[in-house]
């Protein structure tokens, strides 16, 4: 009892002298920094990809109100898909392609749902670059609200700090198309010393710098609009534009304008590049959500921007952002993919995909009312699983359960 009273007296003295108790906020330990550096690695990514909030600085996107219900009509995967000259049972697909969770929706009903590797309905999965497509949605919402006047606005109208960079003269539309012409080399061999690895370590791992600071020194090496160059920095610039246009942090805007109104079942959250008041969200790769909420994003796009009985995104924006211009499909030789406003498109179909590093997919096929979400843990650089997934997605569209 005496010790308890002494401790309380000590706390009271601190409050009197300082106004509030002193709370020491620890910096990431060496152990956490090592996990951050290695979270993509094949030997641990089956777990790190769904435990991001225990590893990184994050910002939450809360939900609100009744959940947008998706009816279920569960069905076995009783079809095959053709890959590498073989007909493969669809039931084998998840294990063959490093899957953590798989969701198939047809005609607005969940017909298949599978969780693997210590995951369940409450697990929040990392989207990787699917977040680029979500950024495109937020740009479309800001334009609909009049906060951004047009995709033809120059980026520097909202971010004058970039007037001396290669982004001078670049429009929002050109950035959406990954055609700024800036000299960014997108590569993921982080063990090598490159501008990308320096940015990854400085912003995401150590939180010393802001991710979008990489845009400031970039130079223009192609005329804007002429050359496709995939760049997470470019998407970071688009998120920066949205924040400036709406005058609030991206996570707050996303919650108010989209997440709370869409009837999402759980909160989402972003990886951030620093503590609150210092860092901002890494909007090109850092969003996390539960499996069914990714399915709700797919359904919103499938229904031309309508979610939870509300028109949250203009129909015109859905078409403009997902129907590729002729020269953009395929985007380069040897691929089945095209590109539009931060969405990948699939040749010889009306389908389009939010696609993330190491096997994260939201696939939407308007012609068959199909949405597929696949959340994976591909080993870095894994190509066979990527190709097999495309074959599976095409087969799901044709499947009539």
N, C-alpha and C positions, 0 to 999 in steps of 0.2 A: 504493500500500500504506500509506504514511504517513497519507494522508488517511482511509483506511478505519479504521485503528487509532484515529485521533483522534476520528472520529465515534462509534465503539463506546465509547471512553472517556467521551465526552460523555453518551451514553445511560446508561452505568453510573452516572455521577455523579447523573443525574436519579433513577434508581431508588433509589440510596442515600438521597438527600435526601427523596424523596416516597413511596417504596414502589412506585410504578408510573410508567411514562412518562406525561407529560402529553399527552392527546389533545384537540385542540380540535374541538368539535362545532359546525359552522357552522349558523347559522340559515338558513331558506330565502332565497335570493337574490331580488332584485326581479324577475328574469326568471321564476323559478319561481312567485312570487306572482301574476304577471300571467297565467301559464298556468292556475293554479288558479282565478283569477277568470273565465277565459274558457273553461274546459274543456267547457262545455255548448254552445258556439257552433257553428253549422252548418258553418263553414269548417274546423274542426279536430276535431270530435267523432268522426268516423270513425276517428281515431287515438287521441285521448285516452281514449275509452271502453274501449280495451284496452291501455292503458299506465299504469294508475292508480298502480302502485307506483313509477313514476318521477316522479310528480307530487306525491303526498300522503304524509303520515305513515300507516303501515299496521301492522296486527297479523296475524300469520300463524296459520292454522288447519291444522295438519299432518294428514296422513293416515297410515295404517299398514296392514300386512298385505296379503294377496292382493286384487287388484282384482276388484270385482264385474263379471263379464263380461256384456256385452250382445251377443248374437249379431247378425249382420248378414244382411240379405236385400235388398240395394240394388235399387231400382226407379226408373225414370224417373217424373217427375210427369206422368202421362198423363191428367189431368183438367182441367176448367175450373171457375172459380168466378164467380158472378154479382156484379158490383159496378157501381154507377152505370148500371144498365140494360144492361150489356154482359157477355158471356161471355168471360172472360180466361183464357188458358192459364196453368196453375199454374206452368209452367216460367219464366214471366216475373215471377212474384211477388217474388222476392228483389230484383231490380234495381229494380223499380217502387217498393219500399217501404223503401229505405235500409237494407238488411240487411247485417250483418257476418258472421253465421253462422246457419244454419238446420238443425234436427234434427227428424226425424219418426220416432217409434217407434209401431209397431202390433203388438199381440199379442206384446209383449216382445222385438221385433226392431227394429233400426235399419233402416228402409227407405229413408231419404234423409238425406244429410249434406252440407252445403255450407259452405265457408269463402270469404270474400271480403276484399278490402282488407288484404292483408298479414297475414292470420290463418291459424291452423292448429290442430291438435289440442292443442297445448301453450299456446295463447293463453288468458290469463285476462281474462274480460269483466266489466265492471261491471254489477251487477244493478239498480242504482237501487232503486226501491221494491219490487221482488220480495223484497228483504230484509225487508220487513214480514211477509210470509208465513212466512219462515224464523224470524222472532222468534216468531210464533204457534206454530210447531213446538216451539221451545225452551220456551215457556210450558207447552205440553202435556207435554213430557218432565219438566219440574220438578214438575208436579202429579202425574204418574204415580209419581215417586220420593218423593213426600211432602214435598218441600222447600217447595212451595206447597200449602197445604191445599185451596184451592178457588178457582174463578173468582169466587166471591162474596166473597172476602176484599177488604177495602178496600186500595187502593194504599198508603195511609199506614201500614198494618201493617208494610210493608217499607221504606218511605221516609218516616220521620216528619218529614223536612225539608219535606214538602209539606203539613203540617197547616194552615198558614196560607194556602195557595193555593186555587185553585178545585178542586184535586184532593181536598180534604177531603170525605169522604163518597162518593167515586167508587170503584166496584169494579173489579177486574181485568177482569171481563167487559164492563163498560161501556167501558173503555179499548180492549179488543179490538174492540169494535163501533164505535169512533170516536164515542162518545156520552158523553164526559165532561161536556159542557156548557161547557168552558173557551173563552175568547175568543181562540183562535189563528186567524190569517188565513194560510192556506197559499197562497203565490203565488211565482212563479218569475221575475218581472221584476226581477232582482237589480240592474239599473242604477238602480232607484228606491230611495229611502230608506224602508224599511219594517222592521218587526220581523223579518221573514223574511230580508231582505237583510243586516241587521245581524248576525243569528245566523249566516248562511252565511259572511260575511266573518270574524267574530270567532272562530268555532269551526273551520270546515273550512278556510278559506283561511289565516288567520293563526295559528290555534291559541292564541289569547289566552284563550279561555273554553271551558267545557265545553258541549257541545250541549244537554244536559239542564238546564242552568242556566236556559234559557228557560221551563221549567215553573214555576219558583219564584214569579215575580210574577203568573202568570196568574190572572184572576178568573173566577168562574162567571157565565155569562150565560143559561144554560138549566138546568133541573133535570137532574141526571144521568140518562142513559138515554133522554132525550126527543128529542134533536136530533142528526142525523148531521153531523159536521164533520171532514173528512179532515185529518189532522195528523201530520206526521212527528215533531213533539215528543211526541205521544201514544205513538207507537211507541217513542221514546227512553225514555219513562217505563216502558214494559213491559220493555225491556231492563234498565233500572236495577233493576226489581223482581226479575228473574231473577238478576242478579248478587248482590243482597243475599240472596236466598233460598238460593242455592247456595254463597255465600261464596267466590266466585272470579270473576275476569274472564270476561266473556262468551265471548271467543275460546277460553279454556281449557276452559270447560264445553262449548262446541260441539264442540271437538276430541275430548274424552274421551267425551262422551255420544252423539255422533252421527257426526262425520266419520270418525274412525278405525274405527268399528264398521261403517260402511256400505259399506266397500270402495271408497271414492272413488279415482279414478286419480291425482289430484293434490291438492296443498294448496289451500286457499282462503285468502283474506285480506280483512280489513276496512279501510276508511278509518278513521283515528283522529283525534281532535281535539287531540292533543298527544303529546309524547314519552312513552315508557314511564315509569311511575311518576307521571305527571301526567295524561295524557289517557286517554280510554277510547274504545271503538269507537263509531262512528256507526251504530247498528244499524237505523235506519230507512231507510237508503239505500245503505250503503257496502260490501256484500259483493261479492267477485269470485271467479269460478271458471271452469274450462274448460267448454266446451259440453256434453260428455257427462256431466259431474258434475251440471250442471243437469238433464240428462235423468234421471239417477239420482234426484234429488229428486222429479221428476214420477212416476217409477215407484214410489217409496216411497209416495207419496200414492195412486196408482192401486191399489196392493196393500194399502190400508188400514193403512199404517204399517209394513209389512214391507220390509226392505231387506237384501240380502246374506244371505238365509236367517235373519234375526233380526227379531224384533218390536221395533222401536225406538220406535214411537209407538203408543199405544193406538188400536184401531179406533174406539172411542167418540169419541175426540178428533178423529179424521179426519172423522167424520160431523158432530159438533157444530160444527166449525170451518168446514165447507165447504158444508153444506146451509142455505140462507138461510131465515130466518123470513119469513113472508108479506109483512110490511110493508117488508122490506128489498130486495125485487126487483120492479121496478127501484128503485134507490136514490133516483133523482130522475127527473122527467119528461124525455123525449127521449133516454134512454139505453137500451142493451140490457144494462146491467150492474147487478147487485145487489152486496150486501156482507154478509160474515159476520165471522169472526174474522181480520181482516187478509188475507182472500182475497176477490177479486172473483168473482162468479158471473155466468153468462150466461143470460139469460131464455130460456124455452121449451126448456130442455135441463137435463141433469144436470152440465154442464161447469162448471169453475171455473178461475180464472187467478191466478197470481202475476204482478202487473203492475207494470212500472217505467216511470218517466219516459222519454220520447223513444224508446219502442218496445222495451221488454224484456218478454218473455213466457215463462212456462211455462204451457202449456194442458193441462188434464187432462180427458178425457171418459171416465168410468167405463163408460158404456153401450156404447162401441165399442172400449175398450182402447187409446185413443189418447193419446199425449203429444207435444206440439210445443213446441220451444224456438226462439224467434226473438230474436236479439240485434241491436239496430238502432242507427242514428245519426240518428233523426228530427231535422229542424230543430226548434228550440223552438216549441211551439204548433202543430205540424203535426197537423191533424185528419183530413184525407183518408186519410193512411197508416194512422191508427188504425182508421178505419171499414173500409178495405179489408182490413186484417189480420183483423178480426173475421169478415168475409165469407169469407176464405180459411180460417180455422180451422174454421168451420162446415162448409165443403166438405171439408176433410181428414177430419173425423169421418165423413162419408158415403162417402168414397172407399174402394173395395174393390180394392186392388192385386192 
